[in-house]
Amino acid sequence: MGWLLPGSRPHHDLPNVPSLTSGGLAAHTIGTTACFFMERRLYDLAPDSNSDPSISPDFLLELESQCPRGGNVNTRLPLDRGSERSFDDGILRNIRGGFGVLESDVKLYLDESTQSIIDSYFGFFSSIFGPFFESDFTDSIVRMGQIGVKTGSHEGEIRRVCSAFN
């Protein structure tokens, strides 16, 4: 059985590997994002409160202070609060606790099919019997390397802007 992220396209389907570790979420354990990518989530998402209700109230204040409305959209935020320079499962812990930075990461925890995968890393016996975040990530990267690259004008395209078709 393959794992397919909610809303993803079928070519991201990787047999026997949770896509949350290969589709980018695990890669978000290290790195930053710009306030530009947070504006909608902080100020224009929900009509009743304007901000994303899945953000922990304390974290919301922190994010708003770092990315004020009308502020510098190029200000950088760590994707993995508290361990942004370490490869670990902190990103998953943050998302479970309402401290997810990117909306796409948080949506993985709000979807029950991927929420159970995230939760499985923190089960009572998971530290002994698994699953193990680091080895799952390694396996998923190896499998991603086996995806055939589409070349030619009719098979695929290299996007100039990742979030938009050419």
Backbone as ProteinMPNN parsed JSONL, in Angstrom:
{"seq_chain_A": "MGWLLPGSRPHHDLPNVPSLTSGGLAAHTIGTTACFFMERRLYDLAPDSNSDPSISPDFLLELESQCPRGGNVNTRLPLDRGSERSFDDGILRNIRGGFGVLESDVKLYLDESTQSIIDSYFGFFSSIFGPFFESDFTDSIVRMGQIGVKTGSHEGEIRRVCSAFN", "coords_chain_A": {"N_chain_A": [[0.837, -1.177, 0.0], [0.532, 2.223, -0.779], [1.305, 5.499, 0.453], [-0.489, 8.449, 0.368], [-0.403, 11.856, 0.379], [-2.9, 14.039, 1.689], [-4.556, 15.864, -0.753], [-2.393, 15.786, -2.449], [-0.66, 15.072, -5.549], [-0.926, 12.096, -7.579], [1.692, 11.223, -8.441], [3.313, 11.595, -6.288], [3.038, 9.464, -4.708], [4.448, 7.065, -2.761], [5.382, 3.806, -2.478], [4.763, 1.986, 0.497], [5.892, 3.834, 2.28], [5.52, 6.356, 4.616], [4.32, 9.334, 3.407], [4.531, 11.707, 4.733], [7.038, 11.859, 5.767], [8.573, 11.877, 3.526], [7.498, 13.727, 1.789], [8.204, 16.288, 2.443], [7.582, 17.321, 5.005], [9.199, 16.162, 7.049], [11.604, 17.117, 6.174], [11.336, 19.702, 6.897], [12.317, 19.899, 9.423], [14.67, 21.191, 9.653], [15.63, 24.448, 8.863], [14.25, 27.547, 7.473], [11.499, 29.853, 7.01], [9.923, 32.535, 5.208], [8.276, 35.489, 6.437], [6.432, 36.279, 4.587], [5.133, 33.944, 3.742], [3.549, 33.444, 5.866], [1.63, 35.383, 6.269], [-1.131, 35.12, 5.364], [-2.05, 33.042, 6.999], [-1.742, 34.147, 9.523], [-3.212, 36.528, 9.481], [-5.397, 36.594, 7.683], [-6.99, 34.277, 7.487], [-9.205, 32.983, 8.894], [-12.57, 34.028, 9.019], [-13.825, 34.857, 11.409], [-11.847, 35.239, 13.406], [-9.608, 35.982, 12.085], [-7.015, 34.811, 12.279], [-5.368, 31.601, 12.011], [-7.067, 29.11, 13.674], [-5.82, 26.828, 14.615], [-3.366, 27.444, 15.598], [-1.476, 27.643, 18.519], [-2.418, 29.831, 21.159], [-0.358, 31.29, 22.574], [1.795, 30.899, 20.872], [0.829, 32.145, 18.619], [0.913, 34.854, 19.35], [3.679, 35.131, 19.502], [4.417, 34.62, 16.816], [3.066, 36.723, 15.533], [4.444, 38.882, 16.59], [6.939, 38.533, 15.442], [6.32, 38.628, 12.777], [4.798, 41.117, 12.015], [1.709, 42.623, 10.878], [2.012, 44.208, 7.804], [4.714, 44.36, 8.113], [8.213, 43.5, 7.536], [8.304, 41.323, 4.985], [10.278, 39.565, 4.371], [11.515, 38.681, 6.64], [12.919, 36.027, 8.477], [11.757, 32.905, 9.786], [12.186, 30.17, 12.013], [11.45, 26.858, 10.922], [11.147, 24.717, 12.562], [10.486, 25.059, 15.588], [12.5, 25.539, 18.36], [14.291, 23.454, 17.862], [15.629, 24.042, 15.535], [18.083, 23.72, 14.297], [18.712, 21.105, 14.374], [18.408, 17.746, 13.274], [15.626, 16.108, 13.938], [12.709, 14.732, 15.624], [11.314, 16.927, 16.397], [9.788, 18.723, 14.855], [7.445, 17.3, 14.426], [6.492, 17.029, 17.024], [6.066, 19.735, 17.608], [4.003, 20.383, 15.789], [1.949, 18.742, 16.702], [1.464, 20.029, 19.114], [0.402, 22.515, 18.496], [2.226, 24.301, 17.501], [3.053, 24.473, 14.9], [4.537, 25.891, 12.052], [4.162, 26.235, 9.211], [1.214, 26.196, 7.267], [0.653, 24.016, 5.604], [2.05, 21.917, 6.839], [0.706, 21.727, 9.276], [-1.808, 20.96, 8.413], [-1.411, 18.303, 7.812], [-1.505, 17.116, 10.285], [-4.076, 17.632, 11.015], [-5.574, 16.055, 9.374], [-7.05, 12.935, 9.592], [-5.972, 10.585, 8.475], [-3.225, 11.018, 8.175], [-2.604, 12.001, 10.632], [-2.604, 9.834, 12.381], [-0.27, 8.582, 11.61], [1.71, 10.416, 12.346], [1.217, 10.457, 15.114], [1.96, 7.851, 15.698], [4.705, 7.857, 16.017], [5.062, 8.608, 18.596], [4.02, 6.828, 20.384], [3.489, 4.69, 23.278], [5.296, 2.486, 23.277], [6.878, 3.119, 21.149], [9.499, 4.105, 21.156], [10.953, 1.873, 21.579], [10.049, -0.233, 19.89], [9.436, 1.034, 17.527], [7.463, 2.937, 15.149], [10.452, 4.496, 13.767], [11.482, 7.725, 13.464], [13.853, 8.82, 12.215], [14.91, 6.632, 10.704], [12.732, 6.083, 9.047], [12.633, 8.436, 7.584], [15.089, 8.299, 6.221], [14.668, 5.966, 4.672], [12.567, 6.904, 3.073], [13.77, 8.941, 1.591], [15.585, 7.473, 0.074], [13.76, 5.981, -1.441], [12.523, 8.093, -2.804], [14.585, 8.776, -4.466], [14.375, 6.831, -6.322], [12.318, 7.478, -7.95], [11.275, 7.95, -11.194], [12.623, 10.414, -13.269], [10.876, 12.765, -15.113], [11.324, 13.667, -18.411], [11.661, 15.719, -21.333], [9.449, 17.444, -23.619], [6.777, 16.675, -23.42], [6.397, 15.116, -21.22], [6.992, 16.198, -18.699], [7.812, 19.075, -16.632], [10.146, 21.587, -15.663], [9.67, 23.602, -13.047], [9.649, 27.132, -12.941], [8.831, 28.659, -10.851], [8.155, 27.155, -7.913], [5.583, 26.848, -6.798], [3.795, 27.205, -8.836], [2.456, 26.361, -12.051], [4.288, 26.358, -15.142]], "CA_chain_A": [[0.0, 0.0, 0.0], [1.265, 3.479, -0.802], [0.775, 6.586, 1.273], [-0.681, 9.622, -0.449], [-0.754, 13.021, 1.186], [-4.156, 14.67, 1.309], [-4.4, 16.966, -1.685], [-1.212, 15.681, -3.299], [-0.881, 14.429, -6.838], [-0.541, 10.683, -7.512], [3.105, 10.911, -8.627], [3.998, 11.685, -4.999], [2.729, 8.241, -3.998], [5.639, 6.248, -2.598], [4.949, 2.568, -1.835], [5.196, 1.551, 1.822], [6.603, 4.853, 3.03], [4.67, 7.496, 4.951], [4.724, 10.503, 2.633], [4.822, 12.872, 5.557], [8.478, 11.961, 5.956], [9.247, 12.099, 2.252], [6.89, 14.815, 1.053], [8.676, 17.595, 2.844], [7.398, 17.644, 6.413], [10.396, 15.819, 7.812], [12.666, 18.017, 5.741], [11.114, 20.97, 7.588], [12.936, 19.873, 10.738], [15.777, 22.139, 9.583], [15.401, 25.489, 7.872], [13.448, 28.71, 7.809], [10.564, 30.358, 6.015], [9.765, 33.986, 5.275], [6.983, 35.981, 6.927], [5.543, 36.325, 3.426], [4.35, 32.717, 3.694], [2.742, 33.369, 7.09], [0.653, 36.47, 6.34], [-2.502, 34.635, 5.255], [-2.352, 32.223, 8.174], [-1.78, 35.001, 10.713], [-4.092, 37.701, 9.428], [-6.519, 36.552, 6.738], [-7.448, 32.907, 7.258], [-10.546, 32.708, 9.414], [-13.337, 35.271, 9.05], [-14.215, 35.274, 12.756], [-10.713, 35.679, 14.217], [-8.562, 36.332, 11.126], [-5.86, 33.918, 12.322], [-5.615, 30.161, 11.984], [-7.389, 28.665, 15.033], [-4.992, 25.7, 15.048], [-2.135, 27.969, 16.206], [-1.526, 27.851, 19.963], [-2.516, 31.276, 21.426], [0.945, 31.863, 22.92], [2.617, 30.872, 19.665], [0.271, 33.159, 17.734], [1.499, 36.132, 19.767], [5.093, 35.095, 19.111], [4.492, 34.758, 15.363], [2.637, 38.073, 15.172], [5.513, 39.832, 16.933], [8.024, 38.353, 14.48], [5.788, 38.942, 11.447], [3.66, 42.017, 12.181], [1.003, 43.017, 9.657], [2.69, 45.333, 7.167], [6.146, 44.328, 8.424], [9.14, 42.992, 6.538], [7.881, 39.977, 4.571], [11.469, 38.73, 4.195], [11.997, 38.208, 7.94], [12.956, 34.562, 8.488], [11.294, 32.182, 10.977], [12.557, 28.743, 11.974], [10.338, 25.947, 10.666], [11.066, 23.762, 13.659], [10.692, 25.867, 16.797], [13.193, 24.892, 19.472], [15.405, 22.585, 17.434], [15.744, 24.365, 14.113], [19.396, 23.347, 13.762], [18.916, 19.672, 14.623], [17.502, 16.822, 12.597], [14.963, 15.318, 14.97], [11.256, 14.675, 15.463], [10.751, 18.126, 17.001], [8.761, 19.301, 13.985], [6.208, 16.559, 14.672], [6.04, 17.428, 18.367], [5.542, 21.094, 17.492], [2.721, 20.357, 15.083], [0.959, 18.155, 17.627], [1.199, 20.948, 20.212], [-0.097, 23.81, 18.037], [3.356, 25.167, 17.202], [3.45, 24.295, 13.507], [4.709, 27.175, 11.392], [3.53, 26.24, 7.901], [-0.144, 25.667, 7.212], [0.671, 22.696, 4.967], [2.488, 20.957, 7.843], [-0.364, 21.587, 10.259], [-2.911, 20.212, 7.782], [-1.112, 16.872, 7.913], [-1.956, 16.622, 11.583], [-5.528, 17.792, 11.087], [-6.167, 14.979, 8.585], [-6.922, 11.736, 10.431], [-5.152, 9.543, 7.859], [-1.813, 11.281, 8.449], [-2.454, 12.237, 12.069], [-2.254, 8.568, 13.025], [1.139, 8.298, 11.311], [2.49, 11.292, 13.227], [1.054, 9.968, 16.489], [2.638, 6.565, 15.883], [6.085, 8.093, 16.444], [5.089, 8.985, 20.005], [3.309, 5.84, 21.175], [4.128, 4.247, 24.511], [6.418, 1.589, 22.995], [7.52, 3.472, 19.877], [10.945, 4.292, 21.305], [11.577, 0.547, 21.617], [9.654, -1.055, 18.757], [9.221, 1.845, 16.338], [8.364, 3.338, 14.074], [11.526, 5.406, 14.105], [11.444, 8.868, 12.568], [15.077, 8.966, 11.43], [15.035, 5.568, 9.706], [11.668, 6.269, 8.057], [13.05, 9.526, 6.701], [16.142, 7.759, 5.364], [14.027, 5.077, 3.698], [11.76, 7.675, 2.131], [14.672, 9.646, 0.681], [16.072, 6.462, -0.863], [12.663, 5.697, -2.374], [12.342, 9.247, -3.689], [15.642, 8.701, -5.46], [13.99, 5.831, -7.317], [11.25, 8.008, -8.793], [11.781, 8.294, -12.514], [12.535, 11.824, -13.632], [10.219, 12.969, -16.399], [12.055, 14.602, -19.263], [11.016, 15.938, -22.621], [8.425, 18.49, -23.611], [5.431, 16.161, -23.19], [6.36, 14.274, -20.023], [7.082, 16.955, -17.463], [8.371, 20.406, -16.759], [10.868, 22.129, -14.528], [8.96, 24.836, -12.706], [10.445, 28.311, -12.625], [8.338, 28.98, -9.517], [7.691, 25.841, -7.441], [4.168, 26.819, -6.449], [2.96, 27.519, -10.004], [2.8, 25.722, -13.313], [4.863, 27.294, -16.115]], "C_chain_A": [[0.881, 1.238, 0.0], [0.586, 4.488, 0.099], [0.663, 7.805, 0.388], [-1.122, 10.771, 0.432], [-2.091, 13.579, 0.745], [-3.884, 15.854, 0.389], [-3.185, 16.857, -2.584], [-1.565, 14.97, -4.596], [-0.349, 13.008, -6.78], [0.942, 10.4, -7.7], [3.913, 11.097, -7.353], [3.773, 10.43, -4.164], [3.974, 7.359, -3.953], [5.266, 4.979, -1.848], [5.587, 2.346, -0.477], [5.958, 2.585, 2.641], [5.643, 5.988, 3.367], [5.163, 8.761, 4.254], [4.998, 11.714, 3.504], [6.304, 12.968, 5.827], [9.186, 12.238, 4.648], [8.725, 13.327, 1.535], [7.278, 16.181, 1.551], [8.579, 17.867, 4.325], [8.653, 17.335, 7.212], [11.56, 16.715, 7.424], [12.519, 19.38, 6.407], [11.678, 20.973, 9.001], [14.135, 20.809, 10.806], [15.416, 23.183, 8.535], [14.501, 26.595, 8.368], [12.437, 28.986, 6.706], [10.459, 31.865, 6.203], [8.377, 34.341, 5.796], [5.964, 36.065, 5.796], [4.61, 35.117, 3.396], [3.456, 32.531, 4.917], [1.597, 34.367, 7.126], [-0.789, 35.978, 6.311], [-2.908, 33.885, 6.518], [-2.491, 33.07, 9.446], [-2.894, 36.039, 10.679], [-5.342, 37.566, 8.564], [-7.11, 35.162, 6.533], [-8.893, 32.685, 7.67], [-11.335, 34.009, 9.535], [-13.674, 35.768, 10.457], [-13.048, 35.791, 13.596], [-9.534, 36.156, 13.386], [-7.377, 35.389, 11.133], [-6.303, 32.459, 12.333], [-5.876, 29.673, 13.412], [-6.546, 27.483, 15.516], [-3.682, 26.162, 15.686], [-2.362, 28.166, 17.704], [-1.554, 29.357, 20.24], [-1.177, 31.937, 21.768], [1.857, 31.939, 21.693], [2.129, 31.919, 18.672], [0.857, 34.533, 18.069], [2.965, 36.234, 19.35], [5.246, 35.314, 17.606], [4.106, 36.168, 14.92], [3.698, 39.12, 15.517], [6.679, 39.728, 15.952], [7.614, 38.767, 13.069], [4.59, 39.879, 11.584], [3.022, 42.364, 10.837], [1.686, 44.26, 9.09], [4.181, 45.374, 7.423], [6.967, 43.787, 7.266], [8.786, 41.549, 6.192], [9.06, 39.039, 4.372], [12.083, 38.267, 5.507], [11.874, 36.691, 7.977], [12.506, 34.017, 9.839], [11.784, 30.747, 10.899], [11.313, 27.886, 11.743], [10.092, 25.019, 11.844], [11.448, 24.479, 14.944], [11.382, 25.05, 17.889], [14.334, 23.978, 19.074], [15.665, 22.786, 15.947], [17.083, 24.011, 13.489], [19.713, 21.873, 13.963], [17.926, 18.852, 13.812], [16.909, 15.911, 13.664], [13.461, 15.326, 14.718], [10.557, 15.886, 16.084], [9.65, 18.76, 16.165], [7.414, 18.611, 14.218], [5.631, 16.903, 16.037], [5.421, 18.833, 18.33], [4.162, 21.105, 16.843], [1.63, 19.797, 15.979], [0.558, 19.144, 18.719], [0.68, 22.317, 19.794], [0.997, 24.8, 17.697], [3.897, 24.951, 15.789], [3.5, 25.642, 12.814], [3.95, 27.215, 10.064], [2.155, 25.575, 7.931], [-0.17, 24.257, 6.617], [1.112, 21.611, 5.951], [1.368, 20.675, 8.843], [-1.519, 20.766, 9.69], [-2.668, 18.71, 7.823], [-1.586, 16.305, 9.244], [-3.473, 16.746, 11.735], [-6.268, 16.726, 10.278], [-5.959, 13.66, 9.327], [-6.057, 10.651, 9.805], [-3.665, 9.769, 8.097], [-1.569, 11.585, 9.92], [-2.026, 10.947, 12.776], [-0.792, 8.194, 12.762], [2.028, 9.138, 12.224], [2.424, 10.784, 14.659], [1.812, 8.668, 16.739], [4.09, 6.723, 16.326], [6.195, 8.375, 17.938], [4.296, 8.031, 20.887], [4.138, 5.364, 22.352], [5.37, 3.393, 24.25], [7.198, 1.978, 21.741], [9.03, 3.664, 20.005], [11.689, 2.956, 21.327], [11.32, -0.22, 20.321], [9.416, -0.273, 17.467], [7.757, 2.205, 16.158], [9.386, 4.368, 14.556], [11.627, 6.494, 13.043], [12.669, 8.916, 11.654], [15.198, 7.886, 10.364], [13.927, 5.656, 8.656], [12.027, 7.377, 7.076], [14.111, 9.028, 5.723], [15.557, 6.868, 4.284], [13.251, 5.866, 2.641], [12.635, 8.443, 1.137], [15.244, 8.668, -0.347], [14.99, 6.153, -1.89], [12.406, 6.873, -3.315], [13.403, 9.258, -4.783], [15.335, 7.696, -6.558], [12.84, 6.281, -8.211], [11.86, 8.41, -10.122], [11.575, 9.765, -12.814], [11.893, 11.917, -15.008], [11.003, 14.012, -17.178], [11.308, 14.743, -20.578], [9.852, 16.897, -22.501], [7.029, 17.971, -23.289], [5.304, 15.335, -21.915], [6.347, 15.065, -18.726], [7.663, 18.324, -17.713], [9.165, 20.744, -15.507], [10.224, 23.473, -14.235], [9.931, 25.958, -12.382], [10.1, 28.809, -11.228], [7.667, 27.7, -9.008], [6.189, 25.769, -7.202], [3.236, 27.08, -7.627], [3.418, 26.729, -11.226], [3.386, 26.769, -14.251], [3.805, 27.73, -17.102]], "O_chain_A": [[1.88, 1.285, 0.718], [-0.581, 4.332, 0.458], [1.63, 8.166, -0.282], [-2.113, 10.661, 1.154], [-2.391, 13.594, -0.449], [-3.085, 16.733, 0.71], [-2.955, 17.742, -3.407], [-2.622, 14.353, -4.722], [0.579, 12.727, -6.021], [1.428, 9.407, -7.16], [5.103, 10.781, -7.34], [4.261, 10.339, -3.038], [4.49, 6.954, -4.995], [4.867, 5.057, -0.686], [6.798, 2.496, -0.316], [6.613, 2.223, 3.619], [5.008, 6.532, 2.463], [6.288, 9.206, 4.483], [5.64, 12.661, 3.051], [6.8, 14.062, 6.094], [10.291, 12.781, 4.651], [9.453, 13.92, 0.739], [6.704, 17.171, 1.096], [9.42, 18.585, 4.867], [9.119, 18.178, 7.978], [12.407, 17.034, 8.258], [13.487, 20.137, 6.474], [11.528, 21.965, 9.714], [14.57, 21.183, 11.895], [14.952, 22.843, 7.446], [14.049, 26.594, 9.513], [12.514, 28.423, 5.614], [10.86, 32.401, 7.236], [7.423, 33.584, 5.615], [4.763, 35.935, 6.031], [3.432, 35.248, 3.063], [2.693, 31.568, 4.991], [0.679, 34.218, 7.933], [-1.591, 36.382, 7.153], [-4.005, 34.089, 7.037], [-3.272, 32.736, 10.337], [-3.454, 36.392, 11.716], [-6.266, 38.366, 8.708], [-7.686, 34.902, 5.476], [-9.71, 32.242, 6.862], [-10.833, 34.987, 10.088], [-13.794, 36.974, 10.672], [-13.235, 36.689, 14.417], [-8.563, 36.68, 13.931], [-6.773, 35.175, 10.082], [-7.455, 32.139, 12.625], [-5.007, 29.805, 14.274], [-6.557, 27.169, 16.706], [-2.959, 25.346, 16.259], [-3.343, 28.793, 18.105], [-0.791, 30.099, 19.621], [-0.898, 33.037, 21.293], [2.589, 32.911, 21.503], [2.934, 32.518, 17.958], [1.249, 35.281, 17.173], [3.428, 37.284, 18.904], [6.092, 36.093, 17.169], [4.743, 36.741, 14.035], [3.833, 40.125, 14.82], [7.335, 40.729, 15.664], [8.444, 39.199, 12.27], [3.465, 39.471, 11.295], [3.689, 42.398, 9.803], [1.91, 45.238, 9.803], [4.855, 46.315, 7.002], [6.466, 43.638, 6.152], [8.952, 40.653, 7.02], [8.865, 37.833, 4.218], [13.072, 37.535, 5.497], [10.858, 36.132, 7.564], [12.819, 34.577, 10.89], [11.796, 30.162, 9.815], [10.252, 28.157, 12.304], [8.964, 24.59, 12.087], [12.616, 24.493, 15.331], [10.892, 23.993, 18.288], [15.249, 23.749, 19.864], [15.891, 21.832, 15.202], [17.204, 24.003, 12.264], [20.845, 21.44, 13.748], [16.757, 19.215, 13.681], [17.596, 15.056, 14.222], [12.998, 15.866, 13.713], [9.341, 15.869, 16.275], [8.68, 19.282, 16.714], [6.369, 19.262, 14.207], [4.418, 17.052, 16.184], [4.384, 19.081, 18.945], [3.255, 21.783, 17.326], [0.515, 20.318, 16.011], [-0.574, 19.102, 19.201], [0.528, 23.198, 20.639], [0.744, 26.001, 17.61], [5.068, 25.219, 15.522], [2.59, 26.455, 12.977], [3.174, 28.141, 9.826], [1.971, 24.525, 8.547], [-0.928, 23.403, 7.075], [0.597, 20.495, 5.901], [1.119, 19.526, 9.206], [-2.132, 19.971, 10.402], [-3.618, 17.928, 7.864], [-2.016, 15.154, 9.321], [-4.074, 16.014, 12.521], [-7.464, 16.519, 10.48], [-4.828, 13.303, 9.656], [-5.457, 9.86, 10.534], [-2.912, 8.802, 8.209], [-0.446, 11.442, 10.404], [-1.179, 10.977, 13.668], [-0.153, 7.56, 13.601], [2.986, 8.628, 12.806], [3.446, 10.689, 15.34], [2.255, 8.41, 17.858], [4.647, 5.817, 16.945], [7.296, 8.382, 18.489], [3.938, 8.378, 22.012], [5.343, 5.606, 22.415], [6.385, 3.557, 24.927], [8.086, 1.239, 21.315], [9.764, 3.408, 19.05], [12.902, 2.91, 21.12], [12.239, -0.783, 19.727], [9.213, -0.878, 16.414], [6.912, 1.8, 16.957], [9.215, 5.012, 15.59], [11.834, 6.206, 11.864], [12.524, 9.041, 10.438], [15.555, 8.19, 9.225], [14.16, 5.334, 7.491], [11.757, 7.269, 5.88], [14.034, 9.31, 4.528], [15.908, 6.998, 3.111], [13.281, 5.529, 1.458], [12.274, 8.576, -0.032], [15.369, 9.014, -1.522], [15.276, 6.071, -3.084], [12.105, 6.671, -4.492], [13.141, 9.701, -5.902], [15.971, 7.712, -7.612], [12.433, 5.557, -9.12], [12.855, 9.133, -10.161], [10.481, 10.298, -12.633], [12.307, 11.238, -15.947], [11.304, 15.094, -16.673], [10.416, 13.951, -20.881], [9.333, 17.13, -21.409], [6.165, 18.764, -22.916], [4.206, 14.9, -21.571], [5.741, 14.63, -17.747], [7.968, 18.693, -18.847], [8.879, 20.237, -14.423], [10.234, 24.374, -15.074], [10.904, 25.769, -11.652], [10.961, 29.317, -10.509], [6.71, 27.219, -9.615], [5.588, 24.711, -7.394], [2.022, 27.167, -7.447], [4.607, 26.467, -11.407], [3.024, 27.943, -14.17], [4.089, 28.519, -18.003]]}, "name": "protein", "num_of_chains": 1, "seq": "MGWLLPGSRPHHDLPNVPSLTSGGLAAHTIGTTACFFMERRLYDLAPDSNSDPSISPDFLLELESQCPRGGNVNTRLPLDRGSERSFDDGILRNIRGGFGVLESDVKLYLDESTQSIIDSYFGFFSSIFGPFFESDFTDSIVRMGQIGVKTGSHEGEIRRVCSAFN"}
